[in-house]
Amino acid sequence: MRQQLIGLMLLGTVWAIAIPSVTAQEIPSKTLAEWIAAQQRTAQNVPVQVTGVSVFETDTGLEVVLETVGQLSQPTTSVVGNTLIADIPNAVLNLPDAQEPQFVNPTAEIASLSVTNLPNNQIRVAIEGVNAPPTAQVSTAAQELILTVTPGVTADITEDEEAIQIVVTATRTEEAVEDVPRSVTVVEREQIEQQVTVSQSRNLQDILGNLVPGLAPTTQSNNNTNQTLRGRQVQVLIDGVPLRSNLTNQPRDFRSIDPDSIERVEVVRGPSAIYGDGGTGGVINIITRRPPEGEILSTVEVGVNAAAGGGNSFLLGDSFGNFFKYGLAGDQGVVDFVFDFSRSYTGGFFDARGDRIPQFAQDSDADTLSVLGKIGFDFSEDQRLQISASYFEANENFRIISDPIIEDIPGIQYARALEVPGIEVIGGNEAGNHTTVFNVSYTHANLLGSRVQAQAFYRNGPVSFTPEDLRPFDFVDPGIFQSTIERELFGGRLQVETPFSSTLSVLWGADYLDEDISQVITFFDPEVYDATNRRVFQAIGTRSYMPPHNFTNLGLFAQAQWNLTDALRVSGGIRYERFALSVDDYTTVGFGLTPDRAIAGGDVSFDDVLFNIGATYNLTENLSVFASFAQGFSAPTFGTILRDPPEDFTSVTDDFDVISPQLVNSYEIGVRGNWANIQASLAGFYNESELGIGFEESPLGTRIARQPQRFIGLEGTVDWQPINNLALGGSVTLLRGEFENEDGDYLAIDGFTVFPPKLTAYVQHETDFGWRNRLQLLYVGDRNAAFDDGVDPVPVTGYTTLDLISSIPLLGGRLSFSVENLLNRQYAPFLNQVNGGYFEPGNVAARGRTISVNYSIDW
């Protein structure tokens, strides 16, 4: 295995030097039986002779007949531009006149047709459409192969609505991107398939950090607390079901589904109240896989990855990870379905120097399992019912800890790994997270003239953290414990889209969420832990650390869309939000200098009203501008106060004096251009909140700190296709954030919230036979503002990484070869640098060079 991987890596390096990158679509057409038969003929080295080529015009297009001596193998087809290519293996032209057939404009919709010999005993049939690539059905017999060719449908973006990119997340209705007065990013299925191969942990956080402007770069972590969008927290959804909880303690939102189960990701950049509480930075809606139209499709994918950096880590056994996925999807008219199953093991992480990276908020040494099932029923043209369920678990092996010895060395060191083999947790929980989502939705496209959508959902997401020894910090007695958080939510949405005219429509409805939250601590015996040299965690009892509490959220909304002219479109809306918190009487867990205290429970509630308005104007057919004002909001994470209340807090009803949600006002202006071979956008934004949410901690408890905050930024994107099959482009994000202190001065917000300047760039290419290559760059700049203002303990030093992604058609499927951190740069992600200033073992280095090899096949 080691020799094979080395060979594949060397082959990929040659690819990277030869051709920079990719883009097209390959359509495998072989069955397993046909492939075996073709391989047998190839092994016998007897190519099948084609002795005649005939072309006939039919009512629907063309019929191409290849007359043979023997039976031809099924061709492999691919699409390049407007040309359909069929490559026939183990075959050779042997025509009477020795001329390779060439046909010019055999029909009005077909520009050309050619049949040529290729090296290594292959025949290529190339059929070029006038405005779009044609399609072909293939049939074989003992003495001939027939291609029944149908011209492709013209892709006219100005006339064919299917060619316009449609999003649903920004407005909760189907909307063309060019009509949305907000910055929206759509990550398509093809991009996800490409990017997931270069992430060692297959983490959606890595993928989105590379592709979405305004989103913080990946922290290579298993939680997304500090991966902010425009400096603020983001609401993450799966098919509209919220993953974000009122308790945002180390959320695993992006570790809730395997990327292979995702059809696309829609990102609304900037504060939004469209889905209720939590979207102060924006909304990320993960849309799960959809079935293919009119067919049943099976997919198998396998992969392996390993460290290939410096030192002795090259293809080291501890770094090896593996992946397996099986998918089945189909469309049978009134019923369609999707089933995806995947499991993976993520090996150990190694930095560029070849040193093991400790498991400090990392998703290394983890087993994951992901299952998705969906079934849909189309009762009529207007009515559809869809039921879906997904389950994801990530179980962590925490035997690699951060060695505390580095705290005795002068200066800030990279965290060092210390292995504690044979760890046992007796009576505790397995570290990791589990997410279960059930979702039922019903759509009626024409109920009394309105489009009605109803949704009911359930989400359960317990998280058990790694057991910790916090005795040096006098945290709790006896000091060695494991925390487990339970978060269970159910809710529903109802929305009605009512058209009042051909130019005016109103979307109105209601949302309801009900969440139960609690946190339990399991204590472990310190004598057993010390006697076994930190190996055995023997449970001796449990206590409720955060009292069970219930958080409900009711929202009523109305949103209007009005096309004033063909060029000008205006939208605006209002939302009323009501929150309620309910807590029973409880006793706090004393720690440090704080004794146990009895707290009287009770019920509290509050509400607010939010507004938004925006407009888009088409300056030309290809250029438009937009502007918007929008409000977003989030409730304080009440559990943080409940488990560690300030000294004067004795009653939930009487002492929750600062419970108003954080209301964010956002202003944005931008321009979008979409030409034949260039797409570009530029947006500037400013948002502010008078009641920014922070926490002030002391030995006497935690208080909510409400400080005015403001953010300003600039985002730009460009994509250019200078010639067929070649594309290049990138994005830039500049962000500045400040808060007002008690003296009225504005200081830079900390590095846990505001990330440094981010620049991405890529170049990609695809050859005529489907060899795809992409080279992508991520640059994260320096950030000294928070350090200079005395907010951060250290400045952030910038870094640059380069990734290679390459794939090629093979045996009816596709073989992918990827290299993360191609140049093997040694650095720490920006967040880890800030962490290291407070707690040196948190200064965890990033992954060094890592290679991945994947193979996938559909049939």
Sequence and secondary structure as in RCSB ss.txt:
>XXXX:A:sequence
MRQQLIGLMLLGTVWAIAIPSVTAQEIPSKTLAEWIAAQQRTAQNVPVQVTGVSVFETDTGLEVVLETVGQLSQP
TTSVVGNTLIADIPNAVLNLPDAQEPQFVNPTAEIASLSVTNLPNNQIRVAIEGVNAPPTAQVSTAAQELILTVT
PGVTADITEDEEAIQIVVTATRTEEAVEDVPRSVTVVEREQIEQQVTVSQSRNLQDILGNLVPGLAPTTQSNNNT
NQTLRGRQVQVLIDGVPLRSNLTNQPRDFRSIDPDSIERVEVVRGPSAIYGDGGTGGVINIITRRPPEGEILSTV
EVGVNAAAGGGNSFLLGDSFGNFFKYGLAGDQGVVDFVFDFSRSYTGGFFDARGDRIPQFAQDSDADTLSVLGKI
GFDFSEDQRLQISASYFEANENFRIISDPIIEDIPGIQYARALEVPGIEVIGGNEAGNHTTVFNVSYTHANLLGS
RVQAQAFYRNGPVSFTPEDLRPFDFVDPGIFQSTIERELFGGRLQVETPFSSTLSVLWGADYLDEDISQVITFFD
PEVYDATNRRVFQAIGTRSYMPPHNFTNLGLFAQAQWNLTDALRVSGGIRYERFALSVDDYTTVGFGLTPDRAIA
GGDVSFDDVLFNIGATYNLTENLSVFASFAQGFSAPTFGTILRDPPEDFTSVTDDFDVISPQLVNSYEIGVRGNW
ANIQASLAGFYNESELGIGFEESPLGTRIARQPQRFIGLEGTVDWQPINNLALGGSVTLLRGEFENEDGDYLAID
GFTVFPPKLTAYVQHETDFGWRNRLQLLYVGDRNAAFDDGVDPVPVTGYTTLDLISSIPLLGGRLSFSVENLLNR
QYAPFLNQVNGGYFEPGNVAARGRTISVNYSIDW
>XXXX:A:secstr
 HHHHHHHHHHHHHHHHH      EEE    HHHHHHHHHHHHHT  EEEEEEEEEE SSSEEEEEEEES     
EEEEETTEEEEEEESEEE  TT    EEE SSSSEEEEEEEEETTTEEEEEEEESSS  EEEEEEETTEEEEEEE
      TTT GGGS EESTTTSS EEGGG SSEEEEE HHHHHHHHTT TT  HHHHHHHH TTB     SS  T
T  BTTB EEEEETTEE   S  SS  GGGSS GGGEEEEEEEES   TT TT SSEEEEEEE    TTSEEEEE
EEEEEEE  STT TT GGG EEEEEEEEEEE SSEEEEEEEEEEEE   B TTS B   SS   SEEEEEEEEEE
EEE SSSEEEEEEEEEEEEEE   EEE GGGGGSSS     EEE TT EEESS  SEEEEEEEEEEEEEEEETTE
EEEEEEEEEE  EE   EE GGGT SSS EEEEEEEEEEEEEEEEEEEESSSSEEEEEEEEEEEEEEEEEEEEE 
HHHHHHTTS EEEEEEEEEEEEEEEEEEEEEEEEEEEE SSSEEEEEEEEEEEEEEEE  EE   BTTB   EEB
 EEEEEEEEEEEEEEEEESSSSEEEEEEEEEEEE   HHHHHHS  TT  BHHHH      EEEEEEEEEEEEE 
SSEEEEEEEEEEEEEEEEEEEEETTEEEEEEEEEEEEEEEEEEEEEEETTEEEEEEEEEEEEEEE TTS EEE  
TTTS   EEEEEEEEE TT  EEEEEEEEE  B HHHHTTSSSS B  EEEEEEEEEEEETTEEEEEEEESTT  
    HHHHHHHHH GGG       EEEEEEEEE 
